[in-house]
């Protein structure tokens, strides 16, 4: 599109295809879905962890997510059955907190509205738990560089994070007077799922078909 930067093109295509765009250790740009491959070893307290910090947050989570067809319901006195498209609860939120969402696709995207409610609950839950950890090596036990979008086992009892298999979101390879080490940002896989969208092409997006030769 006129005026778009290179990154804006990549971001738009990735969003339409539900992909993540990120740098690999060799500098290449990769477009991929949320990863399922796992490192051969992980971060373990007393083994390779230099320092670690765990963030637990509830401020962005809600107990109930409601997706509505429109922002106002003129027939609310007869119930919300015609306006309420999807509902999802988060049992991990101890008190009542409701978040209302308006379906961007209108009446044509019931399936997307259901996926949107599920995505909101899962992503917000994933983002509520973020582990920042410095490890004493750039590589895992098999000699592979720590890589974004790969699962990594976690065993840090002091942070109440054990027997978890979370996803690496960010890696920084550092070297200084204290030696070489890697800084990892790790979250549950649901934290990285792209938002579901509904593509609705209009007439201008559909190329004209040349008439058949007579």
C-alpha positions in Angstrom: 0.0 0.0 0.0 1.2 3.5 -0.7 3.3 4.9 2.2 3.8 1.6 4.0 7.1 0.9 5.6 8.7 -2.5 5.3 7.8 -3.4 8.9 4.2 -2.3 8.3 3.9 -4.7 5.4 5.4 -7.6 7.5 3.1 -6.8 10.4 0.0 -6.7 8.3 0.7 -10.0 6.5 1.6 -11.7 9.8 -1.6 -10.4 11.4 -3.8 -11.7 8.5 -2.1 -15.1 8.6 -2.0 -15.3 12.5 1.9 -15.5 12.5 4.6 -14.2 14.7 7.5 -12.2 13.2 10.8 -12.3 15.0 14.6 -12.4 14.6 16.5 -15.6 14.7 20.0 -15.8 16.3 21.6 -15.6 12.9 19.8 -12.4 12.1 17.2 -13.8 9.7 13.5 -12.8 10.1 11.2 -15.7 10.6 7.4 -15.8 10.3 5.9 -18.6 12.3 3.1 -19.8 14.4 3.5 -20.2 18.2 6.3 -22.8 18.5 6.0 -26.3 19.7 9.7 -27.4 19.6 11.5 -27.5 23.0 15.1 -26.9 24.1 17.0 -30.0 25.3 17.5 -28.3 28.7 16.0 -25.3 30.5 16.5 -23.0 33.4 17.1 -24.6 36.7 17.7 -23.0 40.1 21.1 -24.0 41.5 22.4 -25.1 38.0 22.5 -22.3 35.4 20.4 -19.5 36.8 22.4 -16.3 37.7 19.3 -14.2 38.7 15.6 -14.4 38.1 12.5 -12.3 38.6 8.9 -13.4 38.3 6.0 -11.1 37.7 2.5 -12.2 38.7 -0.1 -9.7 37.8 -3.9 -9.7 37.9 -4.6 -6.2 36.7 -5.3 -7.1 33.1 -7.3 -10.3 33.7 -11.1 -10.4 34.0 -13.4 -13.0 35.4 -15.8 -12.8 32.4 -15.4 -11.8 28.8 -18.6 -10.9 26.9 -18.6 -10.4 23.1 -21.6 -8.4 21.8 -22.9 -7.7 18.3 -23.3 -4.0 18.8 -22.4 -1.3 21.4 -26.1 -0.8 22.4 -29.0 -3.2 22.7 -32.3 -1.4 22.1 -34.3 -4.5 23.0 -32.4 -5.2 26.3 -35.7 -5.6 28.1 -36.4 -8.9 26.2 -32.9 -10.3 27.1 -29.5 -10.2 25.5 -29.8 -13.4 23.5 -29.8 -11.5 20.2 -26.9 -9.2 21.0 -24.6 -11.5 23.1 -22.4 -13.6 20.7 -19.9 -15.2 23.0 -19.0 -15.6 26.7 -15.8 -16.9 28.3 -14.9 -17.1 32.0 -11.5 -17.1 33.7 -11.8 -19.1 36.9 -8.4 -17.9 38.0 -9.8 -14.4 38.8 -11.2 -14.5 42.4 -13.6 -11.6 42.1 -16.2 -10.5 39.6 -14.6 -8.4 36.8 -16.5 -8.2 33.5 -15.0 -7.0 30.2 -17.3 -6.2 27.3 -16.1 -6.5 23.7 -17.8 -5.4 20.5 -17.5 -7.8 17.6 -15.6 -6.0 14.8 -17.0 -8.3 12.2 -20.7 -7.6 13.1 -23.2 -10.3 12.5 -21.0 -12.2 10.1 -18.4 -13.5 12.5 -19.9 -15.6 15.2 -17.1 -18.2 15.1 -14.5 -15.3 15.2 -16.4 -13.8 18.2 -16.1 -17.1 20.1 -12.4 -17.4 19.3 -11.9 -13.7 20.3 -13.4 -14.3 23.7 -11.3 -17.4 24.2 -8.2 -15.6 23.0 -8.8 -12.6 25.3 -9.0 -14.9 28.4 -6.0 -17.1 27.4 -3.7 -14.3 26.3 -4.3 -12.1 29.3 -3.8 -15.1 31.6 -0.5 -15.9 29.8 0.7 -12.3 30.0 0.0 -12.2 33.7 3.0 -14.5 34.4 6.3 -13.2 33.1 9.7 -14.7 34.0 12.9 -12.7 33.4 16.0 -14.9 34.0 19.8 -14.5 33.4 21.5 -17.8 32.6 25.2 -18.5 32.6 25.5 -19.6 29.0 24.4 -18.6 25.6 23.5 -22.2 24.7 21.3 -25.1 26.1 22.7 -28.5 27.2 22.9 -29.6 23.6 24.9 -26.6 22.5 22.1 -24.8 20.7 21.7 -21.1 21.1 18.7 -20.0 23.1 16.0 -19.3 20.5 12.8 -17.3 20.6 9.5 -19.1 20.1 10.8 -22.4 21.5 9.6 -24.1 24.7 11.9 -24.3 27.7 11.5 -26.3 30.9 11.5 -24.2 34.1 12.5 -25.3 37.6 12.8 -22.3 40.0 11.2 -23.3 43.3 12.0 -20.0 45.0 9.7 -18.2 42.5 7.0 -20.9 42.8 7.6 -21.8 39.1 8.4 -25.5 38.8 7.5 -28.3 36.3 6.5 -25.6 33.7 7.2 -25.7 29.9 6.9 -22.1 28.8 7.9 -20.2 25.6 10.9 -17.9 25.1 9.7 -14.5 24.0 12.9 -12.6 24.0 16.7 -13.5 24.1 19.6 -11.1 24.7 23.2 -12.4 24.3 25.4 -10.4 26.6 29.2 -10.2 27.2 31.0 -8.0 29.7 33.5 -8.0 32.5 31.5 -10.6 34.3 31.6 -13.0 31.3 29.1 -14.2 28.8 25.5 -14.8 29.8 22.0 -14.7 28.2 18.9 -12.8 29.4 15.6 -14.6 28.7 12.0 -13.4 28.8 9.7 -16.4 29.2 5.9 -16.7 29.4 3.2 -19.3 28.9 2.6 -20.1 25.2 -0.9 -18.6 25.2 0.7 -15.2 25.8 1.9 -15.2 22.2 -1.1 -16.3 20.2 -2.1 -13.7 17.6 -5.6 -12.2 17.8 -8.1 -14.0 15.6 -9.5 -11.8 12.8 -12.1 -12.2 10.1 -11.1 -11.0 6.6 -14.0 -9.7 4.7 -12.9 -8.7 1.2 -14.9 -6.0 -0.5 -15.5 -5.5 -4.2 -12.4 -3.4 -4.6 -10.2 -6.2 -3.2 -11.5 -8.7 -5.8 -9.6 -8.4 -9.1 -11.8 -8.0 -12.2 -12.1 -11.2 -14.3 -11.4 -10.6 -18.0 -14.3 -11.7 -20.2 -13.8 -14.9 -22.1 -12.5 -14.5 -25.7 -15.2 -14.7 -28.3 
